[in-house]
Amino acid sequence: MKIIPTTLPEVLIIEPKVFGDARGFFFESYNQRVLEDALGRPMNFVQDNHSRSARGVLRGLHYQLPRAQGKLVRVVHGEVFDVAVDVRKDSPTFGKWESGLLSAENKRQLWVPVGFAHGFLVLSESAEVLYKTTDYWHPEYEQCIRWDDPGIGIAWPLQGATPMVSGKDAAGKSLKEAKVFELKDVSR
């Protein structure tokens, strides 16, 4: 596996080594030791999630507070524009975002650490997204920042289209209004 740093030091792109031939392919999609070495700390995933969405669906920007989740995100069908936003109030990169194109073809993954909001836009006809989380889903702690918050300014590749969002996501708060992390909340 190749660990690719991003402009946000905690957010990583993970690219597997793929072995392919006329029969198909094989790759290691997760290796705890490699990820722990890259992060410099132990990692424990407790839940796997799987979603399917149509072209133009935008999900996010989601996080939990408290009971924050780190997420390891990958696409097993289709392609998405995947985004992580730093929502740690005292961080030097607060409000900054990083993105990556994740697809079934490139087999890349995005590590979204605790203290970051996460969202994605489906670019293909449909996409299936799998992600591992470091804490369980707690609906009572869900937080949502609007995908189009001008204070963040994510350059979503919408090509003039309006994305399909859930009612919950449409009602998301701006980063200025949102409940955000203190750095002490994300020390794990």
Secondary structure, DSSP 8 states (H G I E B T S, - for coil): -EEEE-SSTT-EEEE--EEEETTEEEE----HHHHHHHHTS-----EEEEEEEETTBEEEEEEESSS---EEEEEEESEEEEEEEE-BTTSTTTT-EEEEEEETTT--EEEE-TTEEEEEEE-SSEEEEEEEESS---GGGEEEB-TT-TTT------TT---B--HHHHT-B-TTTS--B-GGGG--
